Structure formats: structure tokens, C-alpha cells
């Protein structure tokens, strides 16, 4: 690469072009899911509610139906089991859609609508900083939260790339959360 090409690459956008502020750029589809992408999928579609439902509703309901076999206790146990199965399947479907968007989604421009920063202090020292951005893209809104500091320099009105998929309307994943 010549010196003129290097300077042209760092000169910024040409008139009429969008200047993207991506932290990282996603590979073309189909892409591999890295650790950040898997963490993002877990946070957006968690099985924690299924576990809590099993521990505090289903398991006690089944034990009560076994200890006191009546129509009412058996009916409650069946309702809790059915609710747990339904919640587990719904969570699995949502996670599958998120994975499909993360792996096969196409990149679209997204404008940062809002940036919020929460500084957590311990005494006089800054312990952690949480940055949350809200993106507007192709009729959808998405948010991305980071505790690592890579989103700290983003400002309202900047442009990022976001992943969308036609089979999953309403699901938007910012590229900086995926890679």
C-alpha cells in the first residue's frame, strides 16, 4: 500500500458517505460466534427464569402433589410443569433467533440514538464504568451494554453497523456486541 493510499484511508469519509464508528467489524455471513457473541446471546435470552420456576414452583408443586394427592394439588403441579416447559421452549426459540441473526444476519447502518454512562465508584476511585448505547436501525431499536470501556468514546448521532435478518423481524444486534 502506498503512502498516498494510507493517508487517503485515514482522511475520513468522503462527502455524502457515512462515517462509521464501529469498535470492531463483523465478518461476512456466516460468521463464527466468539465469546462476546455467546455472552450477548446468554444475556438477551437467559434460562435463569426457567431455573427459578423449577426450583420455587414446579418442584414444590410436584412434591406437594406426591405428598397430598388431591385433584387440586395435582392440577397445580401440572400447571407448573406445563408453564416450565412453555418458558423453556420460548427461551430456546428466542435464543435460536438471536443466534441466526448473529451468524447469518446482514450488516445495516445504525444511528446511535442515546448513550448513557454509569460510573460506579468505591470511595474516591472509579471501580467500573457501564456504557449503554441505543441504536435505531431499519425500523428497529437495539441496545448494547459494555462494562469493558470499548464503547466509551461513542457519541449520540454516530453511526455503527448492526446485524438484522429478514426471518427475525424486530431483532437487531449491534456489531460491537457480536465480535
C-alpha positions, 0 to 999 in steps of 0.5 A: 500500500502506498503512502498516498493510499494510507493517508487517503484511508485515514482522511475520513469519509468522503462527502455524502458517505457515512462515517462509521464508528464501529469498535470492531467489524463483523465478518461476512455471513456466516460468521463464527460466534466468539465469546462476546457473541455467546455472552450477548446471546446468554444475556438477551435470552437467559434460562435463569427464569426457567431455573427459578420456576423449577426450583420455587414452583414446579418442584414444590408443586410436584412434591406437594402433589406426591405428598397430598394427592388431591385433584387440586394439588395435582392440577397445580403441579401440572400447571407448573410443569406445563408453564416450565416447559412453555418458558423453556421452549420460548427461551430456546426459540428466542435464543435460536433467533438471536443466534441466526441473526448473529451468524447469518444476519446482514450488516445495516447502518445504525444511528446511535440514538442515546448513550448513557454512562454509569460510573460506579465508584468505591470511595474516591476511585472509579471501580467500573464504568457501564456504557449503554448505547441505543441504536435505531436501525431499519425500523428497529431499536437495539441496545448494547451494554459494555462494562469493558470501556470499548464503547466509551468514546461513542457519541449520540448521532454516530453511526455503527453497523448492526446485524438484522435478518429478514426471518427475525423481524424486530431483532437487531444486534449491534456489531460491537456486541457480536465480535 
